[in-house]
Amino acid sequence: MFHVSRTEYVNKTFRLPKELSERLEQVAQAERVSMNQLVVQCCQYALDHMEEA
C-alpha cells in the first residue's frame, strides 16, 4: 500500500563563510538538488560518521 511520508522541518538561521556557501551552491546546482537538501545531507553524513566522544 502507498503511504505518503512527511518530514517535519524547522526553520533555523546559520551564518556560513562566503566560500563555503559558494561551494555548496555549486554542488547543489551540479547535483540538481536544493541548497537545503544538500545541507541536510551533509549534516546527516557528518553526524553519522562522527567519532563518539
Backbone as CSV, one residue per row, in Angstrom:
resi,resn,N_x,N_y,N_z,CA_x,CA_y,CA_z,C_x,C_y,C_z
1,MET,0.843,-1.180,0.000,0.000,0.000,0.000,0.886,1.242,0.000
2,PHE,0.455,2.260,-0.694,1.199,3.520,-0.787,0.947,4.386,0.436
3,HIS,2.046,4.865,1.047,1.942,5.765,2.190,2.704,7.031,1.873
4,VAL,2.092,8.152,2.140,2.762,9.435,1.957,3.548,9.717,3.228
5,SER,4.849,9.906,3.072,5.670,10.194,4.250,5.965,11.688,4.299
6,ARG,6.033,12.206,5.481,6.318,13.620,5.675,7.476,13.757,6.653
7,THR,8.336,14.683,6.355,9.431,15.015,7.254,9.131,16.377,7.855
8,GLU,9.189,16.462,9.155,8.947,17.741,9.814,10.225,18.567,9.767
9,TYR,10.102,19.789,9.329,11.243,20.694,9.248,11.037,21.869,10.190
10,VAL,12.119,22.426,10.666,12.083,23.649,11.464,12.981,24.670,10.776
11,ASN,12.643,25.926,10.928,13.456,26.990,10.350,14.553,27.388,11.323
12,LYS,15.773,27.426,10.828,16.935,27.865,11.602,17.732,28.803,10.721
13,THR,18.456,29.685,11.333,19.319,30.599,10.587,20.761,30.303,10.948
14,PHE,21.593,30.090,9.921,23.014,29.830,10.123,23.804,30.819,9.296
15,ARG,24.933,31.198,9.806,25.853,32.041,9.058,27.003,31.167,8.598
16,LEU,27.230,31.149,7.290,28.291,30.335,6.709,29.350,31.240,6.103
17,PRO,30.592,30.806,6.131,31.617,31.564,5.416,31.236,31.646,3.931
18,LYS,31.519,32.776,3.319,31.139,33.010,1.929,31.644,31.912,1.003
19,GLU,32.900,31.506,1.176,33.489,30.491,0.304,32.755,29.156,0.431
20,LEU,32.373,28.787,1.657,31.640,27.543,1.871,30.267,27.616,1.212
21,SER,29.594,28.725,1.381,28.281,28.907,0.771,28.365,28.796,-0.746
22,GLU,29.383,29.391,-1.333,29.558,29.335,-2.782,29.821,27.906,-3.256
23,ARG,30.631,27.172,-2.509,30.908,25.775,-2.865,29.645,24.924,-2.765
24,LEU,28.875,25.148,-1.700,27.625,24.400,-1.542,26.662,24.705,-2.683
25,GLU,26.569,25.962,-3.068,25.698,26.338,-4.183,26.118,25.649,-5.472
26,GLN,27.422,25.597,-5.723,27.930,24.951,-6.933,27.572,23.464,-6.950
27,VAL,27.773,22.810,-5.816,27.469,21.373,-5.736,25.968,21.146,-5.883
28,ALA,25.163,21.964,-5.215,23.705,21.817,-5.300,23.236,21.959,-6.748
29,GLN,23.766,22.938,-7.453,23.381,23.127,-8.854,23.834,21.946,-9.697
30,ALA,25.064,21.502,-9.498,25.597,20.390,-10.287,24.804,19.105,-10.052
31,GLU,24.365,18.897,-8.823,23.626,17.677,-8.469,22.115,17.830,-8.632
32,ARG,21.694,19.038,-9.002,20.268,19.343,-9.200,19.422,19.047,-7.970
33,VAL,19.910,19.531,-6.832,19.165,19.462,-5.572,19.126,20.861,-4.982
34,SER,18.212,21.079,-4.075,18.158,22.383,-3.432,19.323,22.522,-2.459
35,MET,19.652,23.748,-2.177,20.707,24.020,-1.196,20.312,23.393,0.146
36,ASN,19.057,23.488,0.510,18.580,22.919,1.769,18.793,21.409,1.790
37,GLN,18.421,20.721,0.718,18.599,19.268,0.670,20.070,18.893,0.809
38,LEU,20.933,19.650,0.161,22.361,19.363,0.242,22.884,19.555,1.656
39,VAL,22.514,20.655,2.290,22.992,20.935,3.651,22.475,19.870,4.621
40,VAL,21.228,19.460,4.478,20.673,18.409,5.342,21.472,17.121,5.162
41,GLN,21.754,16.742,3.910,22.509,15.516,3.666,23.936,15.613,4.206
42,CYS,24.560,16.779,4.045,25.924,16.971,4.571,25.943,16.847,6.092
43,CYS,24.990,17.478,6.747,24.926,17.416,8.218,24.658,15.995,8.691
44,GLN,23.726,15.306,8.028,23.408,13.928,8.418,24.618,13.019,8.249
45,TYR,25.327,13.175,7.137,26.528,12.368,6.885,27.577,12.635,7.968
46,ALA,27.795,13.913,8.284,28.797,14.262,9.295,28.439,13.665,10.651
47,LEU,27.183,13.743,11.032,26.758,13.188,12.324,26.853,11.665,12.339
48,ASP,26.490,11.042,11.224,26.535,9.567,11.132,27.970,9.038,11.199
49,HIS,28.938,9.856,10.788,30.329,9.407,10.723,31.221,10.069,11.769
50,MET,30.619,10.727,12.720,31.365,11.398,13.776,31.830,10.383,14.821
51,GLU,33.043,10.557,15.288,33.539,9.676,16.341,32.801,9.972,17.637
52,GLU,32.525,8.928,18.369,31.870,9.073,19.672,32.788,9.795,20.645
53,ALA,32.230,10.667,21.432,33.041,11.416,22.416,33.263,10.591,23.665
